[in-house]
Amino acid sequence: MHISALIIIFATILIALLLGIMAQRHRKMDMEQWTVAGRGFGILFVFLLLAGEIYTTFTFLGGSGWAYGVGGPTVYILAYGAMAYALSYFILPRIWRYGKEHKLISQPDYFEQVFHSKALSMLVALVGVVAIIPYLQSQFTGLGLIVQVASYGEISHVWAMVIGMVVIAIYVTISGVRGSAWTAVLKDITILLVVLIIGIALPMHVGGLSAMFHKINQLHPGFLTLGGHGMGLPWFISTVLLTSLGFYMWPHSFGAVYTAKNERVFRRNATFLPLYQLILLFVFFAGFAAILITPGLKNTNLALMVAVEKVFPAWFVGVVGGAGILTAIVPGSLMLMTAGTLLAENIYRPLTGATSRQVQLVARIMVWAVAAITLYFSINSNATIVTLLLMGYNFVTQFFPAVLLSLFTPRGVTKAGAASGIIAGVALVVYFNLTSTSILWGVNTGFLALLLNIVVVLLVSSLSRNTSVSDVKGVQV
């Protein structure tokens, strides 16, 4: 038994749990504190919460796994985050300002306030929860694989997912977004160090970057270019656009915007966050090196961890495993809290007229319910981590046209237009998922759904604008 790896793994889980619980000390955890931390986070915490959207198990295992199994198309991950951060400079300050003015705590609250529609708010909440589940599933799946490999098989991936789910649910129930923020500090410091080390050491193990890419190109001609698996230039462009536009449309990312204490936080972060993307190169390097270190893996999600296990001593495998666990716990906790909030605040309260105290209780119960449902899907699914993430993006990006129009041209979108666009886009996404279609005419199908959404929003808004009093308050800037 590799006891050193196990000790480090469990120590990491314990530290994360303690940080999460301690984050709520000396504070009355009402819904505003639980969900948006009283709107008091400064540059560091907001930076870590928003950067945590990139440094998840999707990046740690999914990015390296795609480099291992797909090759060239993996670079879309590098492109879309940088574009999203540039967009954040213009969009997030407006969302924050409007949220502060109207004391909003969730993404559906924004739609309800802007469009004066509880029904639209409930629709957004429902779609948001549906989108979060595959993303959360990718975190649990990654957590299970990391712990299983890092413990040298002593802990099964199922038990690892169960333990991780319980830890996340406990400290989310107690501390909400504050627990996620405090744990994010530990996560980002650890993951940056680990990624730099393995991103340099693994390529050096196979002769350096130049030799590594030369060998891969000899073994798999064309593997390092676009075009494999049907993922050519149209797929690359459409996928980068889809994911960059949808980046801040995730309910947990949208809600994290409200936690800032002022709007300058976002403009400063937008300046530095694109540089943060460069660290992803080292994740890709590790995945490419794994092709030569451990060829023939059927589960490409395991590429990075198996390569680390072959090259490094047991104690460092435990460190890498601990860092990987944190990449699942931090974003996973934020997603769970957001899902609980959407179900309680934006669906349960409007349907029942519940009091604030009852909503708080239901939100915490929903955290455990969503965690249990996601755990079930995680145990019974073999989907790759990147596939799960893209599935979620196909849903949440359908919010973008309505949000963008309401921010910059409120008279260009009506309540009926916003609702119709979301429904049309989501319906097409569901159809593509049911028919197992992810690429059509070389284009990402989620992007095709977004194009339909835009056409429907503009058409229905144009037709409904002349038949009713303006139902969009708009965002004053």
N, C-alpha and C positions, 0 to 999 in steps of 0.2 A: 504494500500500500504506500502511495506517495503522500505521506502524512503532511509534508510541508505545504503542498498545493491545497489540500483540504483545509488546513488551518487558515491560510490566507483567504480562501474563498468564503468561509464562514465568518471570519473576522470582518471582511468587507460588507457582507450582508448585515451583520450586527451593527457596524458603524453607521451604515445607511439608515437602519431602523432607528437608532438612537438620535441621529441628526434630525430625522423627520419628526420624531416625537418632541424633541427639545425646541423645535422651531416655534411652537405655539405657546411657549411659556409666557406668563404675565399678560396674556391677551384674551379678550373675550371673543370667542370664535363664532361670531354671527355670520350670516351668508356673505356679507361684503368682505369680511376678513378672510373667510374660508376660501372664497373664489378669486378675489382680486387684491388681497393683502392690504385692504384699506387704501388702495391706490398710492402706496408709499414707497415703492421700489425705485432705487436709483439706477445709474448706468450699469453697474456690475450685475445686479440680479436680473435686470431686464435683458442684458446682453446674454447671460448664461441661459435664461429661459428660452430666448429666441434662437440662440445658437444650438441649444439642445435639440432643436428640430432637425438639425443636420447630423449631429453626433449621437445617433441611436444605433441599435443593433442592425438597422438597415444599412448604415455605413460600415460598421465594424465587420459584420459578417456578409451582409447583402452586397456591398460594394466590392469587397474582395472576392466574394463568391461569383459575382458577375464577371469580374476581371478573369477569373479562373475558367468560367464556363462559356462566356459570351465574347469576351475580348474587346475589340474597338468600341462598340456601342456603349460601353460602360462610361465613357467620358461625358455622357449626357448629365451624369450626376454632378460633375464639376461645373457644368455650364448653368444648370437651372438655378442653383442656389445663388450664384453671383448675380444673375438677372433679378431674382426675387429681392435680394438685398437692395439693389438699385431702385426698384419700384417702391420699396418700403420708405425711402426718403420722402416720397411725395404722398403716399397713401396713409401710412400709419399715424402721422401727426393729426390728420383730419379725423380719423376714427377715434383716436384718444380724446381729442377735444370734444367731440360729440358725446362720447361715452361719459366723460367727466361732467359735462353740462347736465346730462339727463340721468346720471347715476346708474348706468348700465353695468351689468355684471356678466352678460353672456352674449354670444353672437345673435341668437334669436331675438334678444332684447333690442338689438340695433334695428332689425327688420320690423319689429312691432312698432318702435318709436317713429321710424322714418316713414313707414307705409300705413301706419294706423290700422294694423290688422293682426289680431291674435291668431287667426287661422294661418296666415302666412308665417308667423313666428313659430307655430307648432309644426308646420311643414318643414321649416328650416331645422328645427330641433330634431325631428325624426330622421331626416336625411343625414344630419350631422352624426347622430348616434350610429346609424347604419355604416357610415364611412369610417368612424373611429374603430369599430370592431375589427376589421381586417388589419388596420395599422397596429392596434393593440395586440392582435394575434401575432403579428410579426415580431413584436417585442418579447412575448412569452415564448415563441418558438426559438428565437435567438438565445434567450436566457437558458432554455433547456439544453440546447446544443452546446453552449459555452461551458456550462457547469459539468455536463456529461464528459466532454473531452478533457477539460482542465482537471477534473477529479480522476482522470484515467479510468473512467467507467465505474468508479465506486458509487457514484450517484447517478441514477437513471435520469433521462431528460424529462420524464413525466414528473418524478418527485421534485426535480429542480424547478419545474414550472409551478407546481403546487406551492412550494416554499416561497418562491418569488412572488406569486400572486397574493399569498397571505401577508407577506411583509409589506408589499405596496399598499394593499387595502387597509392595513392597520394604520400606517402613518398618514395616508390620505384622509381616512376617517377622522383622525385626531387633528391634523395640522393643515390640511388643504394645500393651497398653492405655496404657503411658506415652507412646508416640508420639502416640496419639489425644489424650491429655490436653494435652500441650504444644502441639499444633497447634490445639486448641480455644481456647486463650488468644488466639492471633492471629485465629482465625476470628470469635470473638464480638465482639472490639473492632472489627474491620473491618466486619462485617455490621451492627452496630448503627448505626455512622456512615453507612454507605451507605443503609440502609433509611430512616433519618430524612431524609436529603437528598432521595432520590428520592420519598419519600412526601409530602414538602412541595412540592418543585419541580414535579413532574408535574401535580398538581391546579392549582397556581398558573398553569401554562402554559395551562390551558384555562379560566381565569377564577376559580379558587378552589373550595373544597369545595362551597359552596352552589350556585354556578352549574353546577358539574360534575354534581351529582346531579339538578338541575332539568333539564339538557339530556338526561341519560340517560333520565330518566323520560318526557320528551317523545318521544324517539326510540323507546324500548322500554317502553311502559306495563306496569306489573306486574313488570318485570325485577328490581327491587330488593326484592321481597317473596318470601316462601316460596310454593311452589306450582308453580314452573316445573320442567319436566322430570320431573314426578311427585314432586318433592321438597317435600312439604307438611309440616305440623306433625308427623304421625306419623313421617315419615322423619327429620325433624330430631331429635325426642326419642330415637328408637331409635338413630340414628347417634351422637349425643352420648354416650348411655349405653354403647354398644358400644365406642367408642374411648376413653372415659375409664376404663372398667374394664379395658380391654386395654393401656393406656398402659405400665404397668410389667410387663406379661406378655411383652413382647418379650425374647427371650433375651439380647440385648446390654444392654438396660436393667436387667433382673433381675441380670445378672452385674455390671454397674457398681455396684450396691448394695454388693457385697462389698468394693469398693476403699476404702471409708471407714474412717477410723481410730477413729471412735466414732459412736454412734447419734445424738448431739446434732446432727450435721451435717444429718440429714434434717429434723428439726423446724425448724431455722433456715432451711434452704432452702425448706421448704414455706411459710414466712411470706412470702418474697420472690418466689418463682417465679411466682405468679399475676400479680404486677405486670409481670413480664417479658412476659406475653401482650399487654399493651397495644401493644407495638411492632408486633404483627401488623396493627394497624389501618393503619399506614403502608404495609404491603405491599398490603393491600386497596385503599387509596386509589390506589396506583400502578396496580393492575390496572384499576380503574374509569376512571382518567384515560386509560388506553391505548385504551379504547373510542372515545374522541373523537379521540385522536392518530393511531391506526393502525387504523381500522375494517376489518372483513372478513377478519381472519386465519383461515385454516382450522385451523392448529395453535395452539390457545389457549395452550399452554405457552410460546410465543414472545412473548406480549403484553408482558411487562415489558421484556425485552431490546430488542425492536424499538422500543418507545417511547423508551427511554433513548438508543438509537442516533440517533433522529430529533431529539432535543431537546438532548443534551449533546455536548461536544467529544470527539474520539477518545480523548484521554488518560483522561478520566473514564469512558468506556465500558470502557476497559481495567481501571480500578479496580473498577467494578461487576462486570466479568467475573471478576476475581481474587477478589472477595468471594464470588461465586457458586460458583467452583471450590472454595473452602474449605468451603462448605456441603455439598458433595458428598464431599469428602475425609475430613472428620472423622467424620461418622456412618458413611460407607462403610467406613472403616478399622475402626471398632468392630464393625460387622456382619461383616466378613470374618474378623476375629480370633475372634469368637464362633462363627461357622459352623465354622471350622477346629477350635476347641476341642470343640464338640459332636460332630463326626464322629470325632475322634481319641480324646477322653477318654471319651465316653459311648456310642459305638457300636463303634469299633475295639478299645479296650482290653477291654471285657467279652467280645467275640467271640473274641479272640486271646490274652488274658492277657499283652499286651505290657508291657515294662518302661517306666519313666518316661521314659527316654532315647528309646525308640522312639516313645512317644506324642508327645513334643515334636517329633520329626522329622515324624511323620505330620501333626500339626496344622499345621505350616508348609507342608507339601506341599498339604494340603487348602485352605489359603488361596488358593493359585494355581489349584487345580482349580475351586473355587467362583467365583473371579473370572472364569475363562475361560468357565464355563457361563453366568454372568450376563451377560457381555459378548455372548455369542452371542444370548441372548434380547433384549438391549437393541438390538442392531443390527437384529433381525428383528421388532420389535414397534412398533406405533403407538399403544399405549394411553396415555391421559393419566396424568400423574404421580399425581394424586389417586386415580384408579381403581386404580393399582398399589398404593398405600398401603392403601386400604380392603380390597383383596383379602387383603393380609397380615394386617390387623387381624381379619378374619373367622376366620382360623386361630388366632392367638395368644390371642385373648380366650377361647377354649375352655379355657384353663388356669385362668381366674379362679375358677370355682366350687370346684375342688379346693384351690387355694391359700388362698382365703378361709376355707373350712371348716376346713382344717388349722391355720390360724393362730388361729382364735377358738373353734371347736367341734370339736376333733379327734375326738371320739367320734361326730360326726355324719357322718363320711365314712370309708369303707373303701377298701382298695386296689382292690377290684373296682369299687366305685362311681366312684372317680376315673378309672380306665381306661375304663370303659363310657361315662361322660359325655363324655370327650374324644373317643373314637371316634365316638360318635353325633353330636356337634357337628361334627366335622371331616367326617364322611361327608355330612352335609347341606350343608355349605359346598361340598364337591366337586361334589355334585349340582347346586347352584345355579350354580356356575361352568361346568359342562359344558353347562347349558341356557341360559347367558348371562342368568340372572335375577339382578338386583341389588336390585329393589324388588318386594315382593309385598304386596298389600292396603295399599299406601302405606307399608310398613315396610321398613327395611333388612333384607335376608335374613340377614346375619350375626347380627343380633340375634335373629331367629327361631331360628337354630341354637343360640345361647346359651341361649334359653329351653328348648329341647329338652334341652340338656346339663344344665341345672339339675334338670329333672324326672328324668332318668335317674340322675344322681348320687344324689339323695335316695332314689329308689325302690330302686335296686340296693344302696345302702349299707344301707338298712333291711332288705332281704331277706338280705343276706350277713352282717350284724352278728351275727345269732343262730346262724349256722352255722359260725362260725370264731372262733378267738381273736382279740382285737383286733390288727389289723396296722398300726395307725397310732400312731407314737410321740407325735406332736403337738409343738407348739412351746411350750416353757415361757417364760413372761413374768413 
